[in-house]
Amino acid sequence: MAKICRFFEKVLFAVSLSLAIVLAYSASSMAHFQMILPSDDIIEEGESNEIDLQIIFTHPAEAHYTMNMEKPLKFGVFHKKKTQDLTDGLKDFEFHGAKSWKSKFVAKGGGDFVFYLVPRPYYEDMEQTYITQYTKLVVNNAGFPTDWDAELGLDAEIVPLCKPYGLWTGNAFQGMVKHKGKAVPFAEIEVERLNAGAFSDLVCPGQRYPSSAHVTQVIKADDNGIFTYGIPKAGWWGFAALMEGEKIDGKDHEVGAVIWVRAYDME
Amino acid sequence: MKIRLKAILAILAVFLFSAATAYAHTPILYVEDLKDGTIYVEGGFSDGSSAAGIRIYLVEDSVFEGNTSVRDEYLEALFASEPSERAAYLEKLGCKIDGHGKDFSYSDLKPELFEKKLIIFQSQLDEHGELVLRKPEGKYLVVFDAGPGHVVVKQGPELTGAEKRVS
């Protein structure tokens, strides 16, 4: 009898180990998203024009496993056709156990402030692939639409075709995927909603998903590189167009063009 | 007769349509306290079109009852060392008083009102839709006047004691 018990124990252990490996692998292969998150996306009259920005590389929908980030190669802002380099002002901090970066910025004057990030390539050991996600975020001050549709000339870039702020829940968000300045026909775009409640341990509950297929939405651009997505819920939404980049040290290199937008419920 | 009527209706439709498109945007005014006795004013429209040349007023925030001292002191301080600019300003206002004259007094200027309130100073946004203005004394409003239905009014940040001492 003892021998049978020991046999079952061994079988259980082996099954658990296999499950753990499968789960760990599937988790790591889920969508990585480079984030730039501001403390305010639309600065209104009477609000402070000083905003905090967090730069985090994580899995926003599942709200787990955040990756360490080396200091970004470039972080800046584009405003009224002028670029300001903010890289030197970046400070590191720990977010859910991973090295992340933050910055403060004073939005002087009205208009759009297009923040952009060029991170260092991240090596994903499980996939033996480097990942570089060029990321954009637009913050507006006082309602002047000035630069939101600007193409910054990033290696990979989503150029929004509708204003990427002041969006209602249910709006369709549209953008064009570009790689080295050219539109990418039929580009694949992953879409995730930031599961802020689950991340920050706030009182509000995190998002629950009816199936694993609901976590990351996958859409494709048309033959002109233009994609459209109907935003079903208020919150921050990330769009990551993934493309093949030039190899690094003989390893595959996935290049991403990311943009973050926030939708609001109409009350 | 019918052809003429159709032509009139067509012209009317074109006119109405163009009027609708021209007004299908919201005027925006941004006022920032530069905390040095001046304010930064920026104007624009929700469709991104330019506000260059749009009129901006500084208005005393109380119903006008005949006292123009805030306006007079503001203009006095503004043009104290620039009499030629004063003359140009008065000319722009369409004022017939000689701005170069020795007996000139700001109190001789006819008071101009915005919604029954005294206009202290008026100017226009530059080619970038921007302007930096000296703050007047007391409570005041900043007005962006792009025509009927396109007026934005904001409370101006007040001149502080420290700013007065510096200026």
Contacts between the chains, C-beta under 8 A, distances in Angstrom:
chain1	res1	chain2	res2	distance
A	45	B	154	7.4
A	49	B	32	7.9
A	108	B	32	7.2
A	109	B	30	7.1
A	109	B	32	7.0
A	109	B	40	6.9
A	109	B	42	6.0
A	109	B	130	7.9
A	110	B	28	6.9
A	110	B	30	3.7
A	110	B	42	4.8
A	110	B	44	6.8
A	111	B	44	8.0
A	141	B	30	7.3
A	142	B	28	6.2
A	142	B	30	4.0
A	142	B	42	7.5
A	143	B	26	7.6
A	143	B	28	4.7
A	143	B	46	6.5
A	144	B	28	5.6
A	144	B	30	6.9
A	144	B	42	7.1
A	144	B	44	4.5
A	144	B	48	7.7
A	145	B	46	6.7
A	145	B	47	7.3
A	145	B	48	4.6
A	146	B	44	7.8
A	146	B	48	6.7
